[in-house]
Amino acid sequence: MASATCVPLQLFVGQGHKYSRTSFSLPFLPNGGRRGFRKIRVLSAATTDISTSTVLVTGAGGRTGQIVYKKLKERSEQYVARGLVRTQESKEKVGGADDVFIGDIRDAGSIVPAIEGIDSLIILTSAVPKMKPDFDPSKGGRPEFYFEDGAFPEQVDWIGQKNQIDAAKAAGVKQIVLVGSMGGTDLNNPLNSLGNGNILVWKRKAEQYLADSGIPYTIIRAGGLQDKDGGVRELIVGKDDEILKTETRTIARADVAEVCIQALQFEEAKFKAFDLASKPEGTGSPTKDFKSLFSQITTRF
């Protein structure tokens, strides 16, 4: 009986649109022995597309967060969407799906289940000042604002965002997109006086913490947010609050949401921090080339 020898074969296994090469050996008999195999063809279809990435949106119950979460859900061929909200009421507001987690960003342990297994994190959490109920616009003057106990910017925009960054780093997240606000270079910005919360100071502190974390990041400092349709304006990027000195200081929430998602797709958006606004509708050309937009940015912080 002829002795068998091992002949190396290569198996190409499909993974999404990619193929990996696997080598192994099968016994082969010389001189045409029938116990071996002269040829083998293997076709393997993968059931999971490895190009799909899992993205968590925190603050998914907010007005901008809802838009980001919805956009991710609509692009299911690219993304597996998750949301994080603070209450059951907020969860129902965004549809109540199982991929919406309930947790409090001020409690580091409560957000771990939402972050485990994700590829990217989009942070849209923010302290929200409330107007004091005794304000009477008929008497003139300006309304006064306050933050609820435990919901000051220090707790939400600093500690809460730090908790998210730490949890994401521990989970091996590949990129964090953080949405902040323009105005952080000016300590006297009126937003800091709302409820004596110094909200831009704490936001800036969290941004610096992210920039120092070592995680690839994109920090978007948005202008005044408007509830308007997106995709119909030319977007503007800037640095150091230079845009605040112009007449184009606002942007649609839908455009901010789109930039958040586009930032996950281009290397040009990583390790960048920038101000974001838009030209008035009908002025300029609607932004479609986001790679070019991100390439304009040179600031890391």
PECOR-V932495 format. One line per field, one symbol per residue. ss: DSSP state (A for helix, B for strand, O for the rest). phi: phi as a letter, one per 40 degrees, with the letter a starting at -180 (. if undefined). psi: psi as a letter, one per 40 degrees, with the letter a starting at -180 (. if undefined). Layout:
ss->???
phi->???
psi->???
This chain:
ss->OOOBBBBBBBBBBBBOOBBBBBBBBBBBBOOOOOOOOOOOOOOOOOOOOOOOBBBBBBOOOOAAAAAAAAAAAAOOOOBBBBBBBOOAAAAAAOOOOOOBBBOOOOOAAAAAAAAOOOOBBBBOOOOOOBBOOOOOAAAOOOOOBBOOOOOOAAAAAAAAAAAAAAAAAAOOOOBBBBBBBOOOOOOOOAAAAAAAOOAAAAAAAAAAAAAOOOOOBBBBBBOBBBOOOOOOOOBBBBOOOAAAAOOOOBBBAAAAAAAAAAOOOOAAAOOBBBBBBBOOOOOOOOOOOAAAAAAOOOOOO
phi->.cccbbbcbbbbbcbgbbbbbbbabbcbccggdcccbcbabbbbbccbccccbcbbbcgcccccccccdcccccbccbbbcbbbbcbccccccbhgcccbcbabccbdccbcdccdgccbbbcbcacbcbcccccbcccggbcbbabcdgbcdccccbccccdccccccccgccabbbcbachccbccddccccgfcfcccccccccccccccgcdbbbbcccdcbcbcbgbbccbbaafgccccbcbbbacdcccdccdccccbbccccfbbacbaaccdgbgbdcbcccccccccbcca
psi->hiiiihhhihhhhhgbeihihhiiiihhhifeheeahdihhhhhhiehheehihhhhifeeidddddddddddefeedihiiihididdddddeeeieehihiheegddeeddddheidihhhfiiihiihheehhdeeaaiiiiiiihefidddddcddddddddddddefidihhhhaiieeehdehdddehefefdddddddddddddedehhihhhgiahhigiiieeihihiaiffddeeaegeiiidddddddddddeehdeeifihiihaiiihehahhhdgddddddehehd.
